[in-house]
């Protein structure tokens, strides 16, 4: 496979609701994750929903980090896509620690396309109908 990057997708729960509903805290956590992950920040956008919840996206020279929170469930979803330089695993660890996640699960996807001349297509994790 011609690798184009690493994509980490994580779900985290048992998170203090006050952190999940604090845009300034989430901005600080994502900024730190970008730094620890060795990425280059282009833009950071944070949006507070009413009555609760936050979505934040960090646009990176290497791709992106996005987080979506549900304080009423003590839950957040985050994805980190890094192509080129950087360490998405270190960035994810920083997000999990900064948000004080009590539990989490994560999936790593290597993104890319088949080698030239390879027959057929790459296997899918889940085919979407």
N, C-alpha and C positions, 0 to 999 in steps of 0.2 A: 504494500500500500504506500502511496505517496502521502505522507503525513502532512497535514496542514495545521495541526494544533491539538491541544488537549482540552477537553471539555469536562468539567466536573459539575455534577448536579447533586444537590443535597437537600434533604428535608431535615429539619431540626425541631424538637419539641421540648417540653418542660423548660420553657424559657420565661423569665419574669415578664409579665404583661407590660409593666411600665417601660421596659427597655424596647419592647416591640412597638410601642406607640410614641417613641421619642425620636423625632427626626434628627435632632442635633447629635444624639448618641450614635444613631445609625450612620450618619455622615462621617463621624469620627472613626467608627469601626471600619467602614469601607476605605477611608483614606489610609488608615494604618495597614489594611490588607493589601492595598496597592503597593505601598512602600515595602512591606515585608516580602511580597511576592516578586519584587524587583521589576514591576511594571511601570509604564509611563502614563500618567493620568492626563487625559485630554479635557474631560468635562465630568462633573459630578452633579446629578440632578436628583433631588429628593422631594417627594410629594407626600403630604399628610392627607389621609382620607377622613371623612366625617361619617360616622362618629368615631371611628378608630381604624388604625392600620396605616402602614407606610410602604411605599414603593420607592426604591432608590436604584439608580443605574450609574455605574462608572464606565464611561467610554474610555477605552485604553488604546494606546498605539498598538498594543498586542491583541485587542479585541474588546472584551467587556466583563464586568461583574454586575449582576442584577440580584436584588433581594426584594421579596414581597412578604409582608408580615400580617398575621392574624392574631392580634393580642388576646382576643376572646377565647382563643384555643391554645395560647402559649406556644405558637407554631410559626416558623418561617420557612420559605423555600428560597434557595439561592443557587445561581449558576455562575460559573466562572469559565470563560473560554479564553485561553491564551494560545496565540500562535507566535512562533519565534521565541524571543527571550522571555524569561520569567518563570516563576514556580507557582502554579495554581494550587498545589497541595499546601504550600506554606501560607498562601493567601486564605485558603479555606480554613485552615487551623486557626488563623487569626480571627476570622469571622465567628467561628464557633466559640472560641474563648471570649471574645469581646461581647458576644450576645449571651454568654453564660448558658449555653445549651446544655440541658441535662442529658439529652439523648439525641442521636442523629443517625442517619444512614446516608451513604453517598454512592454515586455511580460515576465511574470514569469512562469516558468515550474518547477514543483516538479518532479525530476527524481527518478525512482525506478522501482520496479517490484511488481506484485500482491502478496498478503499474501499467505502463503502456504495453499493449500486446496481451494483457491478461484476458482470458476468456470469461465471459459471464459478468455478473455484477457482484458487488460486495454483499455479504450476508447482512440482513437487518436484525436488529434486536426484537422489534415488534413490527409486523406489517400492519399498516393502517388502511382500513377498507374505505 
